[in-house]
Amino acid sequence: MIKVLSAIPIFSYMVADAGFAKRSFVDKIMAEDMHLICRLRNDADVHYLHDGKPRGKRGRPKKYQGEVEHSNIRKDYFTLESCDDQSIINSTIVYSKSLKRKIKLVHVCYNNGKQTHKLSFSTDIKLEALDVLKYYQSRFQIEYLYRDGKQPTGLNDRQARSKNKLDFHFNASLTAINIAKIAPRLSIPKEQRKSLSMKDVKTINHNSLQLKLFFDKFGINPYLPKNQKKARELLCHGIIAA
């Protein structure tokens, strides 16, 4: 039920976790002609916008229509974006008291036995609500990529200062992760593939070297049918069960 991503270039947005949902950070991002996609605290102080209809009273026109109660949102202000057995997604434009600006708020209510809610937002109030979630959720995959890069493939180990050398090193490190994760699974049908961590990749490669050494030293033919089955079992010995 995810909509197609909008035509706006993704590099116009910065995605960050809830710790960066602060006015000082948002203002600097906006000053760079970018928008922030982030999360709010579950009890964030945000307010409904007034519909603009005059009250017929003297004084400054009313701007806000009361504080949003996140555990009981007003359906007349929110737009239903998606609804299934796992979650209900609503969105609207609200005023954030801490950020001092209007934001696109995406309210996700999870039905996992106990109803809980999460609040995502974008400073781009024209961005589609499901795109906000799509961009925010992609952050986790990026974090896993950099985590693996810093550990097995030496992303931080380069001491060069040249921009070209650093670009080559970073690309080589991150590309090595992609190759390492897909190479052991190329011979497995797509529907049978399981998740594979970098620790599993290292284990499989270590087992492969050990098996090759045993086959060479003892003169064993690894291509015999009775040996191939045992070799496959030993190759995956010690990997984490998915």
N, C-alpha and C positions, 0 to 999 in steps of 0.2 A: 504493500500500500504506500510505498515511498514514491513521491513524485520525482520526475526527472529534474536534475539539477538545473538551476537557472543559468542563463547565458552570461551572467556576471563572472568575470575571472576570479578563480578561487584565491589568487594572490592578493586580492583586495581585502582579505580577511585574516585576522590573527586569532587563533584558537588557544585558549588558556584555561586552566582549572580555576576553581572558585577562589583560590587565594589571590588572584589578580583582579577580582571584581572590586576595584577601588577607584575612586574618582581620579586620583593623581595618575594612575596608570592609564585609565581610559582616555583622559584628556591628551596624554602624550601620543597614544595610538591614533586618536582622531586628528591630531595636528599633522600626522604623516599621511593624511588622506587614506587611512585605512579604517576598517571597522573591527570591533572585537566581538567574538562569539565566546561565551563563557557560561558559568553556572552561578546562580545565586544561592545564598543560604536558604534553607527551607522555611525560615521565618522572616524572610527579607521584607523590608518596609517599602512597599510599592502601592500606588494609588490609581484607582480608576480615573480615566479622563472624563471630564464633563462633556455631555453631548453638544454643548454650544448653544442650547436654547436659552434665551433670556428669561430671567426670573421675574422681571417686572419690578425690581427693587433698585434702590439707589446704591452706588458704590461700585467697586471693581467687579467685573464679571467673574462668575465662578469658574475655576479651572479644573477642580478635581471633585470626584463623586464618592469619596470615602476610601478607606484602606482596604486592600485585597485580603480577604481571609482565605488563606491557601487551602485549608482543609474543607472549605465550603465556598467555592467560587461561584460568582453570579453568571449563570448561563446566558443572560441577556447581553452581557458584555464580552463574553468569550465566544470564539468560533470553534466548533468541533472539527478537528482535522483528521482524526483517525480513531477507530474504536474496535477493539477485539477482546479476546478472552484475557490477554495478558496486560493490556494497558489502554488508557483513554487519554488522547492527546488533544488539548485545547490551546488556543493562542489568542492574544490580544495585544494592543499597544497600551502601555501603562507609563506612569511617571515613577522613576526610581528616586527616592529621597536621598539615598547615599551617593548616587552617581550624578544627581542634579540634571537629569535629562530624560527624555522619552526613550523607551526601549521596546523591542519586540519580545514579549514574554511568552515562553512555551511551557505550559503546565502539563506534566506527565503524571498521571495517577496510575500506579501499578496495583494490580489485583493478585497478590501472591499470598492469599490467606489473610494477610493483614494489609489494609490499604495504606500505602505510602505514596508520597509525591516528591518529584524532583523539578527544579526550576532552571531552565536554560534560557538564555537571552542573547539578543544581538543588538548592537547599537544601530544597525541598519534596519529601520522599521519597515522597509519595503521587502525585505528578504522573506521568502516563503518559510513557514514554520517548520515543515518537514526538512527543508534544507538546513535550517539551524541545527536540528538534531543530527542530520547526516554529517555535517561538518564537525560538530562537537564529538560525535562518536568515533570519527576517524582519528582523533588525537591519540587514542589508546594504541592503535596500530603503529602510529609514528613513534610513540614512546618505546614500544617493544623493539622496534627496529634500531633505535639509537642505543637502547640498553644492550642489545646483543652486539652492536658495533663496538661499544666501549669495552666489552669483555673478551669474546673470543677472537675478533678480527682487528683489534688494535686501532680503533678509530682515533684514540687520543695519544697514540704513541709516536706520531710523526713530529720531528723537530725542525722541519724545513720552515723557511719564512716566505718563500716565493708563492705567489697566489696560484700559479699554474701547478706547482708541485703539490700544494695543499689540496687543490681541486681534484687532482689525479688520485691522491691518497684517500680522500673522503669517498670518492666514487668507487674506488677499488674495494674499500672496506665494506661499504653498504652493498655493493654488487655481490661480493663474496657470500654475504648472508643469504641473499636470494638464491644463488646457485647452490649453496650448501643445503638449503631446505628443500629444494625441488629435485636435486639429483637423485637422492635415494628413493624417491617416489615415482620416478618416470615409468618404471616397469610395473607399477601397481595401477589397476583401473581406478579412474577418478572417484567413483562412488565408494570404493573400498579404502581410500586414503584416510589416514588419521592425522591428528595434529602432531607436529614434530618440533621439539625445542632444539636449540643449538647444543644443549648438553647431549641430547640423543644423537645429533649429527656427529659430535666428537666421539661418542661411544661407538657408533657404527663404523666410523673410519678407523678407530683404534682396533676394533675387532677384525676389520678387513685386513689390516696390516699383519695382525697376529696370525690369522688364518693363512694368509699368503706365505708367511714365514714357515708355518708348520707344513703346508703342502710341499714347499720347496725342499725343506730339510729332510722330510720323511718320504719324499718321492710319491706322494699321494696324488691321484688324478682327481681334481675337483669337479670335472665335468661328467663323471659317472652319475647316472640317475640316483643311485643310493647315497652318493656323497652330496649331491646338490641340495637335497632336502635338509640334511644335517647342517650343511654350510649356511643355509638361510636361517636356520634356527640359531646357530651360534653367532651369526652376524648381528642379530637383534638382541643378543643376550645383554641384559643390564639396562635396557632403555626404559624410560618411564612409561608406565601404562597410561594410555590416553583416556 
